[in-house]
Amino acid sequence: MRAAAAVLVTVVHAEGSVPREPGAWMAVQGGRLFGTIGGGRLEHEAIALANSGQLALPHEQRFALGPSLGQCCGGVAWLRFEAID
């Protein structure tokens, strides 16, 4: 699996209270970030996944924004990870 030059992370669906609406995005290129999906643990986890090189891109993942993630929003966000070359 070849690492992407950068990874585009987009909020594709949201239910309940979430930090950003569908369409919000950020690009992750190593230690550089452009844009935001709302900050907090959700963004931290998304950055770690984007930088891991372990995802088969494109990839979608559901995040419950409750105590298990350390977020108090209580909603659910689905993120899409895509390679940018």
Backbone torsions as a table, in degrees:
resi	resn	phi	psi	omega
1	MET	NA	122.6	-179.7
2	ARG	-87.2	134.6	178.9
3	ALA	-71.4	140.4	177.8
4	ALA	-75.2	153.1	175.7
5	ALA	-62.2	-36.6	176.5
6	ALA	-155.5	163.6	179.2
7	VAL	-124.2	127.2	174.9
8	LEU	-91.2	124.6	179.0
9	VAL	-113.5	121.7	-176.2
10	THR	-125.4	137.0	171.2
11	VAL	-75.6	113.7	-177.0
12	VAL	-100.3	-21.5	179.9
13	HIS	-157.4	147.3	178.7
14	ALA	-145.8	143.9	174.7
15	GLU	-131.1	136.4	178.5
16	GLY	72.9	-154.3	-177.1
17	SER	-82.0	118.6	179.3
18	VAL	-136.7	156.9	-175.8
19	PRO	-70.0	-29.2	-179.8
20	ARG	-140.4	153.3	-177.3
21	GLU	-83.2	162.1	174.7
22	PRO	-54.2	139.3	-176.4
23	GLY	104.2	-21.3	176.4
24	ALA	-64.9	144.5	-176.1
25	TRP	-145.9	164.1	168.0
26	MET	-148.6	150.1	174.5
27	ALA	-109.6	134.3	-178.3
28	VAL	-116.5	122.3	178.3
29	GLN	-132.7	91.5	-175.5
30	GLY	59.8	-119.8	179.6
31	GLY	-89.5	3.4	-178.4
32	ARG	-101.5	139.2	178.8
33	LEU	-126.0	144.5	174.8
34	PHE	-132.7	125.3	-177.6
35	GLY	83.1	-174.5	179.7
36	THR	-156.0	149.7	172.5
37	ILE	-109.6	14.8	173.1
38	GLY	122.3	-5.5	178.6
39	GLY	77.4	-164.9	177.6
40	GLY	65.0	-162.9	-177.0
41	ARG	-65.3	-33.0	178.1
42	LEU	-58.6	-50.3	-179.6
43	GLU	-65.4	-40.5	178.2
44	HIS	-58.6	-47.2	179.5
45	GLU	-64.8	-40.9	179.7
46	ALA	-63.7	-41.2	178.0
47	ILE	-63.1	-45.1	179.4
48	ALA	-60.3	-43.9	178.2
49	LEU	-64.5	-44.4	-179.2
50	ALA	-61.5	-37.4	-178.7
51	ASN	-84.1	-10.8	-173.6
52	SER	-69.5	-26.8	-175.6
53	GLY	71.4	7.1	-176.1
54	GLN	-98.6	-6.3	-178.6
55	LEU	-87.7	138.4	169.8
56	ALA	-84.8	108.7	-174.5
57	LEU	-89.9	141.5	-0.4
58	PRO	-73.6	156.7	-176.3
59	HIS	-144.2	138.0	173.2
60	GLU	-118.5	141.6	-178.6
61	GLN	-142.8	141.5	179.1
62	ARG	-93.8	136.3	177.5
63	PHE	-126.6	119.1	173.9
64	ALA	-84.8	121.3	-173.2
65	LEU	-93.3	65.3	-180.0
66	GLY	-126.7	-160.6	-176.7
67	PRO	-57.4	-34.4	-178.1
68	SER	-64.3	-26.3	178.1
69	LEU	-99.5	-7.6	-178.4
70	GLY	79.6	23.8	177.8
71	GLN	-115.9	143.6	-178.4
72	CYS	-100.4	1.2	-176.1
73	CYS	-58.6	-46.0	178.9
74	GLY	90.1	-8.7	179.9
75	GLY	-88.6	-166.7	178.5
76	VAL	-132.7	134.2	177.6
77	ALA	-123.8	138.3	173.6
78	TRP	-108.0	127.2	-179.9
79	LEU	-112.3	142.9	174.6
80	ARG	-112.0	131.9	179.0
81	PHE	-110.0	124.2	-178.8
82	GLU	-132.6	144.7	178.2
83	ALA	-73.7	140.2	170.3
84	ILE	-119.4	117.3	-179.7
85	ASP	-108.7	NA	NA
